[in-house]
Amino acid sequence: MRTDPRELNGKTFDLLVVGGGIQGAAIAREAAMRGLSTLLVEARDFAIGTSSRSSRLVHGGLRYLQQAHFSLVREALHERERLLRLAPHLVRPLPVLLPFYPDSGGSRFLAWLGVHAYSWLSGRSTMPSPRRMSGKQALAAFPGLRSRGLRGAVQYYDAATSDARLTLANVVAAVEAGARVSNHCELLGATPDGALQLRDGVTGAEVVVRSKHVVNAGGPRADAVRRLFALEGSNLVRTSRGSHLILDARPGETSLAAFLPDRRIQFVVPHQDGTVTGTTDIDEDVTEADPTVPEADLRYLLEALGYLLDPAPTVGDVRFAYCGWRSLPAGRGPAGALNREAFLVRESVTSGELHTAVGGKLTTHRAFAERSIAQIFGIRGDDSPTRTTALPGGDGARDVRDPLWWRHGSRAPQLRELARREPHWLEPLCAHRPLLAVEAIYALRELAAVTFSDLMLRRLVHLQGPCMRRECLRRAHDLFVMERGTAIDGVFDAAASLLEREVAHLTGGLVDVAVAVAAR
C-alpha cells in the first residue's frame, strides 16, 4: 500500500494532502474517488496522533446542544447513521445511560428535552428512541453505577468505534480509489519555484513533487505545517489536552455519559477488549513530543470515576492510558465551549494554494472531506460517491459471530486465505491478546506497517495496548523481520526498547510496560 517516495520524484498531482489522521485520510479518499490525482503523506504513521487517542465514539455530541451548535449535531448524527451502514464492522450502536444525582450539572427535565431533540435531529435513524429509567432500572442496566443519591436516568443511543482502524480504512479506500500514500514521509517545504520537497523517513531520500493545491491536515501541528511555507501571522489552531484511562472490559454494552458537579461530561464506554473512560479538556500548547497523561489528569479522572462508580477504581485498576491534542479554532473562552465544526482556511503560497483544516470531529470526517473537495475544486458536493460507498470491509454479509469480522469485516476471508498454506498463522499471536498471527502478516503486507511500533500499536490494535511480555514481543518481531526483510527495527532488543519507550510516554508512566502486563 505504501508508495516509496522515490517513485514520486518529479510527479504532479491535483492534490497533496499533508497529515494521515482521520481528516487527511478522508480528504484523500474523497479526492481520489472524485477522480483527482492525489498524494497523501504523513511524517510518521497513519493515526499516530489524535486519531488513535479519542474517546472512540461516533456521536452527535449531546453537550453541543447546550451551546446551540445545532447544525454540527445534526450533521454528526446523520454521519453516525451513514457509518453504521457503511462500516458496520467498525462502528456499532451503543446504548448510553445519562444518570442523575443531586449535585450533577443540569436538570432531569432539560436532559429529557435534550435527548429528544438529539433523537429528532438524527432524522430517520435506526436507533431506538430515548427512554426514562428509574434508579433501579439504571443500576440493572449498568452494574457498578453508584447507587447513593441516584435519582434515575435517561437512556439514549450513540455509536462506538475503533478510531485507528476507522482512519486506516479511509487510507485503504483512498489507495483503492487511485491515491498514492506514503507514511514516514515528511514535507520539508516549498522551493521558490513552487516545488514541494519531501523526505523519505525510511531511506532518507529527498524528492520533489508538484501540486497547485495542498491540504494541510496537520491537526494540532497545522500551524507548524504553515510555517514550512513561510506563512506569518497568528496561529489558526488552538489545542486542548484530552486524557483517557483504560480499565478492564466490563459485561454488557451500556455506556455512561454523565455530567459531573463541575458540569463536564464524562464517558465510560465498554468495548470487547477494555473500557474507555474520560476525558479531560485542558488548554495545552503543542510541543515537539507527543502529549502524555499528566498526574493531574490521572487524579481528575479517578475522582470522576469515583463519583460515578461503586466501588471506585484505583490506579491499580488502570490497564492503559493515552492522551491526545484536540485541534480547535484559535479563539477566546473555555476550550470545551468552542465550536467543533471544521472549516478550511485558504492561503496563497509559492506552490499555489494551501488549505488548512481547522477543527473537526471524528464523526464528521466524511462530510468535512466532501465539503473540502467541493470548495477547493469548485465541484458539486451533494453527489459524492462516499455518501453510499462502503468503507473497506463494510460490504457483504455480516458475520457477527466471527471475531475477525469485527476487525476486518468482509475482508476476513482474505486473511484466512493468506493462512491457507501456513495454518499456524490462524493461532493467537500470544496468549494474552485475541489478535492472530495472520493479522500481523496482513498488516505488514497490505497496511503499510513500516516500523515495529506501527505494527504493535496501530495495526494490531488493542485497547489495553500491546502485550509487553518479552516472549510475545519476540514472536511478533520474528514475523516482522520475516516479512519486512529490511534493516528497520531489525534488532529485537532495540525494537522492543523503542516500543516500550513509546508506550511509556503514551501512558504517562502509569503503566510500567516492562513488567506490569507480565505480572498480571
N, C-alpha and C positions, 0 to 999 in steps of 0.2 A: 504493500500500500504506500509506503514512503518512497517519494522520489528523491534520488540522490541529487542534491543541489547542483552538482557539476553538470548534470544533464540539462539544467535550466539556463545555463550561461548564454546570454545574448538573446533570449526569447522575449517576446512581447505578449502581454496579457491584457484582456479587457479590465480585469480587476485583480489587485493584490490585496489579500486580507492578512492583517498582522494580528496574531493572537488566536490561540487554539482553545479558548474556553467555549462555553455554550453559545455566546453571541457570535463570535467569529466563525465557529463551525456551522451554525445555522445560516449565516450570511453566505458562506462559501457554498453550502448546499443549494440555497435559493438561486444564487447566481448561476451555478453550473446547470441546474435544472431548467433555467431560462435560456440555456444555450450560449452563455457567456464564457469565454476562456478565463479560467480562474485559477489563481495560485493562493494557497493558504500556507503561511509559515508561522511557526511557533518556536520561540527561542529555547524553550526547554521541552516539556512534554504536554500533550493534549490533556486538558482538565487538571493540570498540576496545581492550579491556584483555587480561586473562589468556586469554580465549577465542580470541585470534588469536596467542598467544605461547607456545604449548605445544610439546611435543616431537612433536606431530602423530601421536600413537599412540592407537589404540583397543586397550587391552591390560588384562590382568588384574592386572598388577603382580607379576612374578615375585619381586621383592625383598621384597614384603609377606609372603611365606610365611616368611621368616626371622623376622618379627616376630609370627608366628602370627595374622595377620589373615585367617583362612581364609574367613569369611563375606563379607568385602569382595572377596577374589579370586574366589570362586565367583560372586558376583553380577556382577562385572565381566566375567568370561568368558562368562556367559550373555548379557549385554547385547552383548558383542562379536559373538556369533553372530547376535543379532537384528539388529544394524546391518548386518552383512554381507548379510543377507537383505532388509532394508527400505530400505537406502540403498547399493546396490552401486556406484553411480557416485561415491560419496563415501568409501566405506570398502572397502579391498581387502586380501586376505590378504597376509601379509608373512613370508617365511622369515627367521628370526633366528638368528644364529650367536653362541654363547657360547664364546669361546676360553679356553684355559687356559695360563697362564705360571707359572713357579716362584714369582714374587713377587706374583701376583694374589690377591685375597682369596678365601677359601673353598677347598674341595676338589672334585676331579672327582667323587668318589663322591656327596657331598652335592648337588652340582649335578645329577647324573643323577637322583637321587631327587626333587629339586625339580621338574625339568621333567616327570617322570612324574606327580607329584602335581598339577602345573599342568594336565596333559592330562586327568587323572582328574576334577578339579574342573570342567572345562569340560563334562562330560556328553556328550550326543550331538552332538559338534561335527563340523563338516565339515572341520576342519583335519586335516592328516596328523599321525601320531604322531611324537614326537621320535626322533632317531637320533644315534648316536655318529659322530664323524668323526675320522680321523687328521689329523695336521698337514698332510699333502699334500692331502687332500681339502678341508680347511678353506681352504687357500690357493687351490685351484681354485674354491671357492665364493665367495670374497671376495678377488679380486686386490687386492694392495696391503696386505694384512694383514701385520703384522710377523712374519717367519719365525723370527727369532732367539729361541730359548727356547720356541717354540710346542710344546705337549705334546698337541695335539689340541683337539677342540671338541665341543660338543653343538649340534645344530640343532633348534629348535622353531618354532612358528608363533604369530604375533600378527596385528595388522592396523594399517594406516596410514590416515590421513585428512587432509583439509584442514579444520582446525578452524574457521576463519572461515566457510567455506561450510556446514559442518555446523550451526553456530549460526544462520546466516541461513536455512537450510532449516527449522529449527524455528520461526523467526519467521514465515516464509511459511505454514507449516502452521497456525500459530495464527490468522493472519488468515483463511485459507480456512475455518477452523472457526468463524469469527464474532468473533474477538477484535479489539479496536482496538489499534493500536500507534502510538507516537509516539517516534521518536528525536529528539535535540536538544530534549528536553522534560524540564525539571528539577523534581523535587519540592522544594518550599520548606519544607514542614512542615504541621502541622495547626493549625487555629484552635481556640479554646476550645470551640466548639460542635461540633467533630468534622469540619469540612470539611477537605479535603485541597487544598492550594494547589500549583498547577503553573505553571511559566513556560515559554513557548514560546521556544526559542532562535533561531527564525527571525524572528518578528515582535516578540518582546518582550512579547507579551500575557500577562497573568496570569489564570488561570481557577481555578475550584474544582470538585472532584468529590467524591463520597462513596462510601465502601466500608467495610463493617464489618471486612473482612479485608484486610490489606496484607501481602504477602510482600516481605521485604527481601532481595533477591538482589544486593546490592551487592558481594559478593565481598570483596576486600581493603578496600573502603571501607564495609563493612556497619556498622561502629561509627559512622562519620560519619552514616550514614542514621539510626541510632538516636538520635543527638544532635538530629536535626531534630524528634524527638518529645519532647525534653526528658527523655530517659531518662538516669539517672545510673548509677553503679556501674562495675565493672570491664569491660574490653573482653571481648567474646566471641571475637574473632578475633585470631589471630597471623599474621604474614606472613613468608614467606621469598622470597628473590630467586632466580629461575631464568633463567640466560642461555643463549643458543644462538648458534652460529655457522653460517652457511650457506656451503657450498662448492659448486663446480661439480657438475652432475649426473654420476653415475658409471654405468657399464654394470651391468646386472643388477638383480635385485630383492632380493638378500640384504642384510640389515642386520646390524649388530653390536649386541650388548648385553653389554658386557664389564665385569667387576669390576676395579677398579684397586687398586694397593697400599694406598691409603687406605680401601679397602672400599666406595667409592662406585661406582655403576654408571654407565657412560657409553654413550650411543647414537650410532650412525652410521646414519642412515636415508635410503636413496635415494628420491628422488621424480623425476618426469619433468623437473621444472624446477629441480632443485638437490638438495643433500644436507644434511639437518638433522643437526647434531652438538651434543651437550650431555648433561647440563645441570649447573648448579650448584644448591645448596640452602643458601642463606646467610640467616640471620635479618636482616631489614631492616624498619624501621618505614615505614609508608605516609607519603608526603609529598604535597603538593598536586600536584606534577608527576608524570608517569608515570615508572616506573623506566627506567634507561638502563644499558647494558652498561659496567661499570667496567673499568679496566685490569687489576685483579686477576683478574677473571673471564676476561678475554681470555688472560692468561698461564696460568691454570689449565687452560682448555680446550685451548689449543695444546699444553701439556705432556701432557695426557691423550691428545690425538690423536697426539702424538709417541710415546707409549707403545704405541699400537695400530697405527699405520700406518707404512709404509715406501714411499716417502720421507715424512718428517714434514711436514705442511702448515705454512706460514708465514703471517704476517699478509697477505702479498701474495696468498694463495690465498683469503682471506675475501671473499666476494661480498656478503654482507649479514649482519646480526646483529640480534637483538632480545632483550628482557628482559621478564619478567613477574613479578608477585607471585602466589604461591600463597596461597590463603585457608585457614588451618589453625585448628583449635580452640586457643584460648588454653590453654597448659599448659607444664609444665617439660620439659626434656630436649631432645635434638637435634631440629631440625626434621624431619629425614629419618625419625625414629622415630615421629612422631605418626601416629595413625590417620587415614586419608583418607576414612573413611566419613562421608557428610553427614548432618546432622540439623537439625531446626528448634528454635528457642527461642521460646516464646510469651511476650509481654509485653502488659499492658493499656496502652492509650493512649487519648487523648480521642476518636479516631475509631472505636475498637473494639479490635481485636487486631492486634498487629504480630508477624509470624512471621519471624524472622531465620534465613536459611540459613547454616550454618556447615560449612566443609569441602567435600568433594566432588571427584570426578574427572570429566574429560571423558567417559570411557567410560560412567559410570553415571548420566548426566544424566536419561535417561528413567525409570529405576527410582526415582530420588530424587523426580522430579516426581510419579510415581504415588503414592508413599507420602505425599508432602506434601499433595496434594489430598485423599486419603483421610483423613489425620489432621485437616486443617483443617475439613473439611465432614462428617466422620463417615460416609463412604460406603465401600463395598467397594473394595478396591484390586486385587483379582485378576481383575477383568473389564474392565480398562481397554482402550478401543479402540486406544490407542497401542501395545499389545502386537503387533498384527497389521496396523496401517495403515502403509503405506509413507510415508516422507518424500517431499516433492515431488521428482519426477524418478526416484523409486526403483521405480516400477511399469513395466509394459510390457516390450518387447523390449530386450535388452542389445546395443548395437552398440559393442563394444569397439574397433573399428577407427576410430571417429569421435571425434576429439579433443573435439568439442562434447559428446558423450555423457558423457565423464569429468568435465565441469564442470557439465552441466545435466541429465544423464540423459535420461529420456523426454520432457523438455520442449525438447530441442534442435530439433525441428521447428517449435516456436513462434518460435524465433529466426530460422530460415530463412524462415518466412512473413513475419516482420517485415521482412526484407530483400528481399521479392519485388519491390517497386517501386523499391528502391534497391540493386541488385546489388553496388555497390561497398562496401556495408556488410559484405559477407562477406570482404573483404580484411583482412589483419592491420592492427591499429591502428598498429603501427610495425614496422620490420624486425627489431627486437631482442627482441620478445616474441611468443609464438604467439597472443595474445588478439586477437579480431576486433573491428572497429568496432561490429558489431551487438551485441556483448556490453555495450558501453558504453551503447548506446541502450536495451537491455533493462533494464540496471541503473537507469538514470535514470527509466524509465517504470514499472517494476514492482517494484524492490527498494529503494526509499526511500533512494537515494543523494542526500543533501542538499548536501553540500559537495564541492569538487573532491577533497579528500583522502579523503572517503568513497569516492568512485568509484575513485580510483587505488590505494588501499591495501587496501580491504576489500570491493570488488566485483570489480575486475579483479585477482584475487589471483595473485601470482607469488612463488615462494619467494625469488627474488633481488630482490624489491622492484620498484617501477615503473621503467620506463626513464626516466632523468632527462635525456636529450638534449632540448634546448630545442625543436627542431623536432618531436619526437614528443609532447612535452607540449602543444605548441601545437595539434596536430591533435586530441588528446583534449579540450583545452579548448574548441575550436571546437564540437565535438559537445555538450559540457556546456552551453555558452551557448545553442546552438540548441534544446536540449531543455528546459533549466531556465527560460529566459526571465525570470530574476529577477536581483536585484542581488547575490545571494550569490556571492562569488568570481567576479564577472563580469569583473574586470580581470585579464588574463592574468598580468602581471608579479607582481601581488600574490598571486594564487592559486598560482603556481609557487613563489614565495618561502615561502608558508605550508607547502606540501608539502615543500619542501627542508628547512625547519626541523624539521618533524615527523619526517622520515626521519633527519636528522642526530641528533636526540635519541634516536630509537628504536634506532639502531645504536651509540650511544655515541661518535660521531665516528669509528668505524672505517672508515666509507665516506664519502669526500668526494663527496657526492651531486651537486655541481655539475659535477664533471669526471671522476669515476672511471669511470662507465659509458661515457661518451663516449670515453674514452681507450683502451678495450679494442679 
